[in-house]
């Protein structure tokens, strides 16, 4: 039954899972860990983090952080992917990437104030004091 559910979820999240496989082929992660129901791949080629279905990619600098907020945040995006299925890239993925491209430290608003990031924090259990 668990295998069947994993297959159904993989198909439900097909667009982002295919992108995740593409990232996996070309990023060449240094190492990976199993984190809850996902696998996190750490790579020096990643600037930050991205969650694509069952695949989470983070810069390896986050491995050394003790708070685990980046892993939890990206796991929250993974839950968004499960909830939204094929709509995830349009509702979360593309807006989140555009937000990340636009945002910088000089902006008067927190990066995590944007709806995609705030919801991912909530789902992942990240409590930011902002």
Residue pairs with C-beta under 8 A, 6 or more apart in sequence:
9 54
9 82
10 17
10 53
10 54
12 82
12 85
12 86
13 53
13 54
13 81
13 82
13 85
13 86
13 88
14 53
14 86
15 86
15 88
15 89
16 52
16 53
16 81
16 88
16 89
16 93
17 52
17 53
17 54
17 55
19 52
19 53
19 89
20 52
20 53
20 54
20 55
20 57
21 55
23 41
23 50
23 52
23 55
23 57
24 41
24 55
27 41
27 43
27 45
27 46
27 57
28 43
28 45
29 41
29 42
29 43
29 57
30 42
30 43
30 44
30 60
31 41
31 42
31 60
31 63
32 39
32 40
32 41
32 42
33 39
33 40
33 42
34 40
35 56
35 71
35 75
36 75
37 54
37 78
38 51
38 54
38 55
38 56
38 74
38 75
38 78
39 54
39 55
39 56
40 56
40 57
40 58
40 71
40 74
41 55
41 56
41 57
41 58
42 57
42 58
42 59
42 60
42 62
42 63
43 57
43 58
43 59
43 60
44 59
44 60
46 57
46 58
46 59
46 60
47 59
48 58
48 59
48 100
49 56
49 57
49 58
49 59
49 62
49 70
49 73
49 74
50 56
50 57
50 74
50 77
50 97
51 57
51 74
51 75
51 77
51 78
51 80
51 81
51 120
52 81
52 93
53 78
53 81
53 88
54 78
56 71
56 74
56 75
56 77
56 78
58 70
58 71
58 74
62 70
62 71
69 126
69 128
72 121
72 124
72 125
72 126
73 112
73 117
73 120
73 121
73 124
73 126
74 120
74 124
75 123
75 124
76 119
76 120
76 121
76 122
76 123
76 124
76 125
76 126
77 92
77 96
77 116
77 120
77 123
77 124
79 120
79 123
79 124
80 88
80 91
80 92
80 116
80 119
80 120
80 123
81 88
81 92
84 91
84 92
92 116
92 119
92 120
95 114
95 115
95 116
96 114
96 116
96 117
99 111
99 114
99 116
99 117
100 111
103 111
103 114
110 128
110 130
111 117
112 118
112 121
112 128
112 130
113 130
120 126
121 127
121 128
